[in-house]
Amino acid sequence: MIGPSKSIIHYVSPGGIVIPLSGHGVIGEPGFWIGNGPDGLGHIDVDSLFDSGALDEGEDYVGGVVDHAELDIPIHILGESNADFQRRKEFFKALIPRDRQGWLCAFTESTGWRMLATRRGSFKPAFGSDPAIARGATYDTVFIADKPHSRTKDDEDSWQNKTGAGSGVLYLYPGPEAPGWPKFVFTGPGRLRLMYEGMDVTIPVTLAAGREIFIDTDERVQTIRERASTSADRGRNLWGLMKAQHFPNPIPRGVVSRIRFQVAGASTQTKLWATVPQRHEGLL
C-alpha cells in the first residue's frame, strides 16, 4: 500500500541556493523545516470595493483589489551545536534579502510545481526554550510577495510552416486567476499578421530568412524588436513603424484562447512561437 505523498516546499535564494523546507529529510536532524501554523500558502486575500449612493439600500459591488501578499511561515532551524545553529540562522536570514526576490516553490501531485517570488518582511525569533540548550529555535518569518499569484510553467505553443499553408492557430492558457499578455517570436521569411481578442495587427516588416521578431504584448512594456535569429543583442526597435497599432487586450483568464495568424511570403523555414505566464491562487 502506498502512503500519502508529502508536499515539497523549497526556498530558492536570489543567488540560486536551494533550501528544502518540507518533504525532504527527517524532522529532528540538523537543518531547516517549516514549523506548525504556516499562513498564506494556500490563498490570496482580496479587498472588495463597493459603491454606495444616497438613500440606496446597501452597496453595489464594484470589484476586488489584489494587493501584495504576506506569507507568515514559522521556520525551525536546528544545528549540531549552538554555534552551528547560530551560523545556520545567519546563513538562512542572509538568503532572504529585503531588496531582492527569491522564490518559494511548492510541489504536490495534484498541482505540480508552483512558484512565488518573495522578499523578506520580517524574521523574528519565537523562543520556546533557551536556544543555547536546544541548539535550535523557531523563527516567525514573513515572506512578502509583490505579486501574490503563484506561477507554474509558462504555457506555450509553436508552429512551423511545413505544409505551405501560411496561416494557422496557436492555443494559449494563462491559468484561472489572471489575464495573460502573450509573447511571440516570429522567424522569417515572411510578414506576420496576428488576430485575437478583437485585435488585428500586422507587423510592418517583411523578414528575410534568418531574421526574427520578438513581440511582448504586456501593456506596461510592449516591445517589438527585430534581429538576426542567431544574435544575442536586443535588435532594432520597430515601434516607430507601427503607425498606432498596438496590443490593447490580454487573453482572458480561465479559458484557452485561439491566436489566429497569417504569414505572407512564408517558406518552410518560417516559424512562430508563443508563450504566456500561468497564474494560480496559492502555492498548495
C-alpha positions, 0 to 999 in steps of 0.5 A, spaced: 500 500 500 502 506 498 502 512 503 500 519 502 505 523 498 508 529 502 508 536 499 515 539 497 516 546 499 523 549 497 526 556 498 530 558 492 535 564 494 536 570 489 543 567 488 540 560 486 541 556 493 536 551 494 533 550 501 528 544 502 523 546 507 518 540 507 518 533 504 525 532 504 529 529 510 527 527 517 524 532 522 529 532 528 536 532 524 540 538 523 537 543 518 531 547 516 523 545 516 517 549 516 514 549 523 506 548 525 501 554 523 504 556 516 499 562 513 498 564 506 500 558 502 494 556 500 490 563 498 490 570 496 486 575 500 482 580 496 479 587 498 472 588 495 470 595 493 463 597 493 459 603 491 454 606 495 449 612 493 444 616 497 438 613 500 440 606 496 439 600 500 446 597 501 452 597 496 453 595 489 459 591 488 464 594 484 470 589 484 476 586 488 483 589 489 489 584 489 494 587 493 501 584 495 501 578 499 504 576 506 506 569 507 507 568 515 511 561 515 514 559 522 521 556 520 525 551 525 532 551 524 536 546 528 544 545 528 549 540 531 551 545 536 549 552 538 554 555 534 552 551 528 545 553 529 547 560 530 551 560 523 545 556 520 540 562 522 545 567 519 546 563 513 538 562 512 536 570 514 542 572 509 538 568 503 532 572 504 534 579 502 529 585 503 531 588 496 531 582 492 526 576 490 527 569 491 522 564 490 518 559 494 516 553 490 511 548 492 510 541 489 504 536 490 501 531 485 495 534 484 498 541 482 505 540 480 510 545 481 508 552 483 512 558 484 512 565 488 517 570 488 518 573 495 522 578 499 523 578 506 518 582 511 520 580 517 524 574 521 523 574 528 525 569 533 519 565 537 523 562 543 520 556 546 526 554 550 533 557 551 536 556 544 543 555 547 540 548 550 536 546 544 541 548 539 535 550 535 529 555 535 523 557 531 523 563 527 516 567 525 518 569 518 514 573 513 515 572 506 512 578 502 510 577 495 509 583 490 505 579 486 501 574 490 499 569 484 503 563 484 506 561 477 507 554 474 510 553 467 509 558 462 504 555 457 506 555 450 505 553 443 509 553 436 508 552 429 512 551 423 510 552 416 511 545 413 505 544 409 505 551 405 499 553 408 501 560 411 496 561 416 494 557 422 492 557 430 496 557 436 492 555 443 494 559 449 492 558 457 494 563 462 491 559 468 484 561 472 486 567 476 489 572 471 489 575 464 495 573 460 499 578 455 502 573 450 509 573 447 511 571 440 517 570 436 516 570 429 522 567 424 522 569 417 521 569 411 515 572 411 510 578 414 506 576 420 499 578 421 496 576 428 488 576 430 485 575 437 481 578 442 478 583 437 485 585 435 488 585 428 495 587 427 500 586 422 507 587 423 510 592 418 516 588 416 517 583 411 523 578 414 528 575 410 530 568 412 534 568 418 531 574 421 526 574 427 521 578 431 520 578 438 513 581 440 511 582 448 504 584 448 504 586 456 501 593 456 506 596 461 512 594 456 510 592 449 516 591 445 517 589 438 524 588 436 527 585 430 534 581 429 538 576 426 535 569 429 542 567 431 544 574 435 544 575 442 543 583 442 536 586 443 535 588 435 532 594 432 526 597 435 520 597 430 515 601 434 516 607 430 513 603 424 507 601 427 503 607 425 498 606 432 497 599 432 498 596 438 496 590 443 490 593 447 487 586 450 490 580 454 487 573 453 482 572 458 483 568 464 480 561 465 479 559 458 484 557 452 484 562 447 485 561 439 491 566 436 489 566 429 495 568 424 497 569 417 504 569 414 505 572 407 511 570 403 512 564 408 517 558 406 518 552 410 523 555 414 518 560 417 516 559 424 512 562 430 512 561 437 508 563 443 508 563 450 504 566 456 505 566 464 500 561 468 497 564 474 494 560 480 491 562 487 496 559 492 502 555 492 498 548 495 
